[in-house]
């Protein structure tokens, strides 16, 4: 079905945008502050709302008005990253249009929240890859071309999520629509994936030239971008026009809080009594004398003060703790670390810090395992923790054999080995994905296929459709297990929690 939406007026009549073509080819909007970018996005969202699911990444809270008129759900960004991922998954499954309101968060938290939400949209199962318009306003905040004041980790998370949206999102039904004030501030690998363009008013030579290059215009024609009026854009792309087309964006029905200030007359001159009230000087209330603040300490003094205030190291373990007891205590701490529901999706650095804190709380003094040793322990713990006496030798052999695999696959191999040694059912796709640090069952199946191709495991299916995994080098195999086995739904709809609240924490 071909669906055209009216974006406004061109020279020869209405300017139509073909929605299905836009979903396949993505859109980039550029214009200086005040050029009408948000107005254009609002027009696009209002016109396409009846036809396609929408998600708006809104750093300024300008699009909340869509909720009253078109039923969008406003999701506040002050949530944990894990919670935002789960909300995004349920949004795709329920096909609900939402606005992610990031107003009030600092730049780094905005980047992390947007990355978590986009990651949840991206990692949902293939059965829920419905068409979705993902609109990102002020995209230069989430995909900057250069490092800024935010941490490198936050920038990499956000840039990676935006790159996935624009480069790999099409196959998952995600159509990116990004708007930026300056092309020079937007990462090139994100901007380059758009095939449709709306170029608005801009004044800097470098931005005018890049806009002209994207539209196939020469340098002399680039000067026209200085003369564009507010709300006027030059459009080009398979969903818009095969030649640069000046377009005047049409009106909108929802309101924004980001409207330009309007002139209004000043009040009449103040009457004499009001002037006297404003200019009268009252004695200050009595207050105790305050000493003059001391000069700030020098850098050297500040560093010395920090060194002196450093907490003492944790006490050494009691002398009666044997090495075996200490090892069991370390294993118990590791089990506590990985038992956190969000541990599978956190970085090794964060988990290592949690591990050190827990060890100090239990008075397991130095030396604690270093980061490489912690990584090895983490691999085993994610697969089921320490070896029991009954399978100690086999478990050590499995750990040695897993070292031939890449580090991120070792936990999966040990998860399968543990199930085989226990005679337990083969882990489900969900369990394999979680061990890997993902929520995608499809990725879990691809990882198992990768391990089978390289001879580490052999998969087969019984008559009931259950999966059995054999490990030839260990001469072990799992019991049959349902690869699609999941926890029993708590409500009528497995995509929702028992309360039916789309955004309830799980």
C-alpha positions, 0 to 999 in steps of 0.5 A: 500500500502506497501512503503519501503524507502532506508535508506542506507546499512546493512551487507546483502544489502540495509536497508529498512524502512517500511513507513506505519509501521513507521507512526504507531509506531514512531521513536527515533534517538540518538547520540552524536554531530557529529554522523550523526543524522541530516544526518539520518533525512535528508535521511529519509525526502528526501526518504519519501517526495513523499509519506507523508506530513512532518513537521520539527521542526528545532531549528538550521535552518539546513533543509531549503534546503528541500524547493528548492528541495522538495517544503517545505515551510519555516515558520519563528518562529518569529510570535505570538503563535496564528498565529503559531497555525493558520498556523499549522491548515492551513498546515494540511488542505492543506497538505503542507510540512513545515519546522518551522525554530526557528533559532535566537530565545532564548531557551524559545521562541523556546519552546513556538513557537514549542508548539504553532505549535504542538498544531495547528497540534494536534487540527485540525478537524477530517476531516483533520487527514491526515498522517503526519511525524513530525520530531523534531531535538534536541528534548531534547530542547523541552522535557527536562527531568529536569527543566533548565534555562527556565520558568516552564510555557514554559517548561510545554507547550513544554513538553505537546505538545511533549507528545501529539505528541508521546502519542496521535498523532497516532490517529490523523495521526501524526507520531513523529520522534525525535532526541536527543544527549543524552537519559538522557536529554530527558523526559522518557514519550516522549522517551518511546513511540517510537517503532523504534530506530536508536542508533548512536555513544555515549561515556557516560556509562549511555547513552550507557547502556540506548541505549543497554537496548532499543535495548535488548543488554547486558552490554558488547555489549553496548561498541560497541556504542563507536566504531561506525563511523559517519553516522553508527547506530544500528537500531531496530523496527517493521519498521526496523528490528526485531533484532539489525541491523547495518546500514550505512546511505546513501547519501543526495541531499540537503545541510546543514549549519551544516556541520563539519569544513574542514581542509584547508592550511594556507596562505603563510607567509605575505610579509614584507609590510603586516606584517608592516601594521598589526603590526604598531601602530597608535596614538589613536584619541583624546577623552575626559577623561572618569571618572572611573566607580563607583562600582556596588551598593550592593544588598540592595542598588539596592532593595532600589532603585527599591522600590523608583522608584516604580510608585505610585498607581493609583489615587482613583476614583473621589468621584462622581463615584457611586458604580453602575457606578464603576461596569459598568466600571469594566464590560466594562473593562472585555468586552474589555479584552475578545474581544481580538481574542486571549483572549480565548487561553490565561491563566487566569494569562495573562488576569488578568494582562491585566485587571489590566492595563486597570483598572488603565488606566481608573483610577479605583483605589483600591481595584480592584477585586482579582484573584478569583473574576476576575475568576468569572467575566471572566466566565460570560464575556466569555459567554456574559458579564453583565446581562441586567435589563430585565434578571438580576434575571434569569442571576444571577440564571444561574450563581449560577447554573453554579457553580455546574460545573467544572470551565472550563465548567461554561462559556459554560453553561452560553453561552447556558443560555444566548442564551436561555434567549435571544431566540437566536439560539443555539451556534455552535460547533465553538463558544462553542470551543472558549468559552472553549479555544479550536479550536476543534469542536470535543472537543466542542461536547464532552463537550456538551455530558458530560454536558448532561450526568450529567443533566445540559442540554438536546439536540435535533435536529429538522427536518432541522438538527439544534440543540436545547439545553434546560436547565431544571433547568432554564426552558429555551431553545435556538432557533434552531441553526446550530452546524456546522455554521461558518463564510462565507469563504472569498475565494474559499477554506475555509481553506485559507484566501481571499488572498490565502496566506497560512500564511496570518494573519487572 
